[in-house]
Amino acid sequence: MGKDLEWMSKHAKELKMYSGKWIAVKADKGVIASGNSVKEVMEVAKRKGVEEPLVTKVPRKDEEAYILILR
C-alpha cells in the first residue's frame, strides 16, 4: 500500500478530476476505477483482476479525506 499512497501523492493534481468520487488505485496502473460508491469501484477493480487496490474518496473542497484498507 505504501507505493499506492506514494503514487497518489505524486499525482495529486490529476486526482482533482475525481473530486467527490471514490477511486481504486494501484501504483503500477494508476487509477483503475472510479465511481459513486466503494462497492462500484471494487467491482470494477476485481473485474480488472486487482484484488487489493487502495480505495479512497477524493474529497471535494468541503470534505475531509478517506482511505479504506479492504482485506
Secondary structure, 3 states (H helix, E strand, C coil): CHHHHHHHHHCHHHHHHHCCCEEEEECCCEEEEEECCHHHHHHHHHHCCCCCCEEEECCCCCCCCEEECCC
